Structure formats: C-alpha cells, structure tokens
Amino acid sequence: MTDSQDTGTSPALGSARTGGASTSAAEAPDDAPATTAPVEAAPAPAEAATAEAAPAPADGNPVALTPAGARTAADVVTPELAARLTRGVVAGGTSRSSAAESGGGRTANHTPFTGEKLADLPESTPEDVATAFERARAAQEIWAKVPVRQRAAVLLRFHDLVLSRQAEVLDLIQLETGKARLHAHEEVLAVAVTARHYGRKAPAYLRPKAHTGVVPTLTKVTELRQPRGVIGQIAPWNYPFELSVGDALPAFVAGNAVVMKPDTETALTALWAREQLIEAGLPEELWQVVIGEGPVVGPAVVEHADYVSFTGSTRTGREVAQGAAARLVGVSLELGGKNAMLVLQDADVEKAAAGAVRGCFSSAGQLCISIERLYVHESLADDFVQRFVARTKAMRLGNALAYGADMGSLVGERQLETVTRHVEEAVAKGAELLAGGRPRPDIGPLFYEPTILDGVQAPMAVCGEETFGPVVSIYRFRDEDEAVALANATPYGLNSSVWTKDGRRGRALAARLRTGTVNVNESYAAGYGSVQSPMGGMGDSGLGRRHGSEGILKYTEAQTVAQQRLMPIAPSFGLTDEKYAQLMTRSLRAMKAFRLR
C-alpha cells in the first residue's frame, strides 16, 4: 500500500480523503476527522456528480447508467444506522452511549463519490484505547476457555449472515471507498471464504500435536497452541470489510480478543461486520473498536497489544514493527507493492488482456496486490497492447449503488494528486499516454480514468514508486530471464502474475519471482482466494502471512508440554556419571540407526 494511503502511527503520515469536503493531519487511509463545517447528507451520487460537473470528454471512458430507483447515501446511512453501529466504539469513557451522551470528541467520514459527509462518528483517545484493552482482556479470559469447535461455529453462522445480508454491506463499502459494486463484492466473497475456512479447519490447526520426545516412549511430548491474548489490529481503508473482519476471524477462533482501529473514513463497514459477528455469537466485549487519528490512536494500540496486525505502507509498517519490537510482541505486516504481470511469448493474448484489465483497475487500482508494471514479450506486444487499450477505453465509470460500472472512484484528494503527478511527470519526460490520463469531474470529484503508459523509464516516479491508482506501465522484454530480472528489480515483493498456455512453464517461472504470491493465468484472485495457502509479502512488502495455517497460528503461542516417565534424564538406578554418559551415547547412535527424528 502506498505511503500516501496509509493507516499510520506517525504524525508525518496522515490521511487525506477530502474529496472537497474534509482535510486531515493524517495520511490516507489513516483516519481523517473532518476539519471543515459539517455537510448535509449526501444526495444521490448521480445528482451530486452532475450538480457542478464538467462536461465529459468526447473520447473519454463511458459512464455507466444509474438504474432507476437506485439507493442514495441518505437512504443507506441514516442517523439511526450510524447511531446503532457507533454504539460499539470506545470513546468518551464508554462504548455503550451515543456520542452526544459520551461527551467525547467527534469526527466524521465522507463518501468519495461526492466528497460529502456520511455520518458523525465518536473519536477515541489514548485513554479510551487503554479502556478498550482492559475490557477485551477480561472477555478474552472467558472466551479462551470455550471449546474451539464452539468458537468455530460462530464463524460459520457469520458466513451465512454475510451472504444473506450482503446488499447492506455492499452499499456501505461503495459509499465509504467509492469502488464499483463488483469490486465491493470481492470483499464479501473473501470474508465468506475466510469464515468458512477457519470455521471448518480451526480445530485441526489448533489441536494438540504429539511429538517424539528426547527418549522415545519415556518422554511424552505435546505441542499446545495458546492464544496470545488481545490482538491490536490497525486496518486500512481500501478493503474495509476484508481487511478488518477478515483478518480478525482467525484471531477470534484462536481464542483471542481484538482491539481494532479501522480507518475513520471506512469505519461503518467494520462496525457493520462487528454487529453481524456479535449476532452470530461472538461475545460483544471481545471485539473492541476505537476510532481516531492515526498518530494519536495507532501508537496506543501498539502500546497495549499482545500482538499487532497491520496493513498499510512500508514506511508506517517499519514504525509499527519498531514499536512492537520494543515491547517484545509479535507483528504481522502487509505493506506496499509494485506488482508485475508477465505475458510470455506463448500466452493467449485475448485472455491476458482481459486479465490485465482486472489486475490493473480493480478498485481503481487501490488494491495492494494490483498490477502496476506490465511486461510483455516483444513478439506479441503490439497485438496485446491494441487489445488491452481497447478494453481499457471501453471501461464504464460509475458512482451508483448498483452493479454495472467497471470502475469507481479514487478515495481522496491526496491519492488523486499522486496519480496525477505520476502520470503528468511521466508524459513530460517522454512516456506515451495510450489510454486515460485525466480526471473525470463530470462523474465525481475523485474519478480518474484507467490509464496506460508506454515508454516509462527511470527516473520517472511511476517507474519505481507505488502509485496505488488506476495506472499501469507497459514494458517489453526479449526472453524470460530478462522478464524475471525486470520483475524482481524492486524492493517490494507482494504479488505477481504470469500468463502462458503452458502451466508447467508458468509455475516454473513463478518459482523464480520474489513475491509472496504468484498467479498463473490470473492477476490476483486465484492466489488471494485460495485461503488454505499463505498470503503475504517479501522484502519491503511485509512480514508474516494471512490465510492457511500461518494465518491462524500467528495469533497463538506454541507451548511444549513434556512428561518424563519411569526414569529421569539423569544418572539413576545406580549408574555412575560415566556409565550414564556411555548409555546415552549408545542410545543416540541407535536412534540415528533407526532413523528416529
């Protein structure tokens, strides 16, 4: 995730999701409290977009039609909904009272579609964070005694609630992030798959495991998995459903409590997830939520946590890791990426072009594992580029709470500035603009067309820096060794993609790429959605993994219980020290001969 879009803990890193309606001292997706006068409830996205809209460019991306009767922000985020969800926030000395009753500070979130305010939110203080951890610890002691199968059953009930009520959360995700509905639905799928996986597999991951002792038959050894306690989670704005509750589910089923700081701008989505999980059977006190500016609340979360889960920029990830290391607590970090897609000489060009559109422009490119560098074999580059450009120019942009748009909005003014700066600098230094390259204020204040650049080279910022927007650069290569070298020529190592008709060849090349996940003939969904396998980054892209056994065992402490039987591991039964040493020497040689491990 880009440094300009971060859930930060440093005053230097703040959030900017202004959209013309708010500013912040924290860097997006860090929390962005409103510093301007409150704005009335947002009108329908389409109405807001046309109120002060610039004319659509004649050759620009088409605009998706808004269906008749489409819901508006005011329809979805009612005062009643906001009051109900924010009762779970620890702020002003209590998590149960309304903000008006609590006497705490106030902040707000906004929709990128119009830049207007969605809801007033209570704002937490460091003292509130301490209170949240105190409550969570008390609840965790009880929860840890619940059999793991009962804990897992909560996840399976949550799975069903999410799927049956997905329309509710899809509206919230769209309004808070500005993404297209199909891209919001990816979050629903990811959360449901994670809930099902850990709901079924957690008992196996966490069950006691027998190991061979130092003296076979005489030493009985069992490995136990104990919960760490209270997990401090700092979640970003770009995938507010999947990267909040999706990361919390394995922590809960492992017997932990969670204190979460969601991004302020996307807090309602996380709070909706909390409400559903509580209905599914999670004890209410077990999941505490705090809201506030990253530089204020973030360090407090790290200060009290028994383990820290963070998704954000590499720069802030280092600060989080330092804070956790000072307290000798563990940390998992999913950080930035400059992800590459390789189109080999034997690739199906049409399928690769379609895959590139998905990989580069999902969630307007604001996806940590999306593609920003596209390497194409020179023999098919012209054909590929023609198809890719045509598909990109045909993408429909839209802001309706309905399916039909191919891409939505950027999240904030800071991100729009980064995208604009990267593109304009590249063009000024000789890069060729093949598609896009301009904002679309006729649709909304933060829309930017999906953009393809050719001829990009260092020192253009877009060449090496993470853009985190709908921008991709095309490069050509002669052979696979060159392609691998180019793809690996970055400090990041989060995700990559290989396209070829030969699956064995693709997998062999994938093994040479220095990224935590590699997708063959898919851009990112195959690797990320295969939740039995670990997902995470190498190099500057992070530490630790989510998903699979690593995704749940990281939330536990390994404990070895060794029981010695019949005789001690020491001279006994009249043996002298020398005789004992000789006996143990012969025993070790015998164990090697019998291939004991």
Buried (B, 14 or more C-beta within 10 A) or exposed (E): BBBBBBBBBBEEBBBBBBBBBBBBBBBBBBBBBBEEEEBEBBBBBBEBBEEEBEEBEEEBBBBBBBEEEBBBBBEBBEEEBBBBBBBBBBBBEBBEBBBEEBEBBBBBBBBBBBBBBBBBBBBBBBEBBBBBBBBBBEBBEEBBEBEBEEBBBBBBBBBBBBBEBBEBBBBBBBBBBBBBBBBBBBBBBBBBBBBBBBBEBBBEBBEEEEEEBBBEEBBBBBBBBEBBBBBBBBBBBBBBBBBBBBBBBBBBBBBBBBBBBBBBBBBBBBBBBBBBBBEBBBBBBBBBBBBBBBBBBBBBBBBBBBBBBBBBBBBBBBBBBEBBEEEEBBBBBBBBBBBBBBBBBBBBBEBBBBBBBBBBBBBBBBBBBBBBBBBBBEEBBEBBBEBBBEBBBEBBBBBBBBBBBBBBBBBBBBBBEBBBBBBBBBBEBEBEBBBBBBBBBBBBBBBBBBBBBBBBEEEBBBBBBBBBBBBBBBBBBEEBEBBBEBBBEBEBBBBBBBBBEEEEBBEBBBEBBBBBBBBBBBBBBBBBBBBEBBBBBBBBBBBBBBBBBBBBBBBBBEEEEEEBEEEEBEBEEEBEEEEBEEEBEEEEEEBEEEEEE
